[in-house]
Amino acid sequence: MVVIGGITRLTQSGLSIVEWKPISGIIPPLSQDEWQQTFQQYKESPEFIHYRKNFTLSDFKEIYFWEYLHRLLGRIIGIIFLLPFLYFWKKGYLDSSLKKKLIVIFFLGLFQGVLGWYMVKSGLANVPHVSHYRLAAHLLTAFGLIAYLFWVILDFIPQKRIKSICLFFWNLSFLILLIFQICYGAFVAGLKAGKWYNTFPKMGDEWIPSSFHYEFKHYGLWAVLESPPVVQFIHRTLAYIISVLGLIIFIQAYQKLKYIPKTVIFLLILIVAQFNLGVFTLLYAVPISLGVLHQIFAAFLTLSGIYLVKGSTPFGKS
């Protein structure tokens, strides 16, 4: 779902379906007349009027495919979850605690679908541009759902918890900062900030672009949320901080345990891979393949952070 969502965004296919039909929308256009009718609806959208007047039906089918597949997969995930859930509930296989957790998961998934439409709707107004705030909310909710699913799964897996206030603090700090980084990654995507300053490690010829003066003059303090180059700079900076946090966790784990757990080694590998993916994604001005991989590794990092937090506890001596 994360992969298809990334492709949908990077191919700018998200505004191709201008209606939200949770039930009947599962059936795509099947005849030439239905395709023409669906294409006509798209022709009346701001995106077509402002940017894609030269689009043919064939062009439209290409972007329609990714948005339709994204929505279809969402429906399939809902069915795959709901039917076994009801069956296990009826058979009495679920205790009260697990029932509550699974109900939360179901409604998180349902909310994610509604939020996805709310995001798309922002691009069907006068300006054909999806709100980067709504995009960030949609992505964070998706990652939140993944994280909570993984948290529940870990309840079924025996895991030795490390008692260390320091290690728990750094693990939790890493996870919280990663959430901010993912949010800014969504801002970068929504504002197309990845098309700016496609150089590394400097932004152009400067570490901090002199143009920031004009950005803050234009946006005020909102520049940290709405200016593409400023948002990209923050995203870069958070990447450095997260890398340092990974090293701190490595050192803390060794000092506490006198050896390096495989989970911490795996975390460092993910951080290095994600950092380099981010650099090459920027240098090549966000090609679809690298952009999607960058998003996938963000999900892997999230799961790794969840695992480390779950496997540590502040109780006991540090």
C-alpha positions, 0 to 999 in steps of 0.5 A: 500500500505504501509502495502504490501510494508513493507511485501514485503521488510521484506520477501525479495520478492522485487527482485522476478520480474526482469522485469517492464511491466507497462501494460502487467505486470498486468497479472501474470503467468497462466500456468505451462509453464509461471511459469517455464519461469518466474522462469527461468528469476529469476534464471538468477538474481544475487539474485538467483545465490548468495543466493537462488540456493536451491529455488524451484518453490514453494519457488519462488511463495511465494516471487513472490506473495508479489511483484506482489501484491505490483505492482498490488495494485499500478496499482489499486490505479492509476486507482481508482484515474484517472477514477473519476478524469477525470469524475469530470473534464469533469463534471466541478466539479473541480475548477482550484486550485483543478485541479492543486492539483490533477494533482500533486497527479497523477504525484506524484503517477506515479513518485512513481511507476517509483522510485519503479522500479528504486529501484528494478533495483539497486538489479538486478545488480552484487550485489543483494542488493537494494540500501538503498538510493533508498529504502529511496527515495521510502519510503519518496516519498510514505509518501510524497504522503500520506501527500499531499493527507491528506493536500488536504483533510483537505482543505475540512474540517473546522479546527480552526487554532491556532495563535501561533508562538511558537506552529507553530514552534514546530509543524513544527520542529516535522514534519521536524524531523519526516521526517529525522527519517523516512529516517533513518528508511529506512536506517535501513531497507535497511542496515538490521541494525535492526539485530545489537545490539538487546538490549535496552536501551544500544547497547550491554553493552554500550550506545555508542559502542566502535566499532564506532571507527572502523566504522568511520575509515572504512567509514569515515564521510559516516558512518552516512549514511552507517554503520549499527550500526551507522545508528541504533544509529542515529535512536535511538537518533532521537526517543528520540528527537522526544519524547521530542518534543512531550512533548514540543508540549503538554506543549506549547498547554496547555500554549497557550490554557489552555487545551489539544486538542485531537489532541495533546493527540493523538499525544502523544499516537502515539509517545509512541506506536511508540517508544515501537513498535520500541523497541520491533521490535529491541529486537525481531530482526525485525519480519514481524508483528512488522516491518510492524506495526512500518511502519504503525505507522510512517504513522499515526505520519506523518498524525498527524504532518501534521494535527498539522501544518495545524491547526496552524499558525505563524501569530498573537501573541504567 
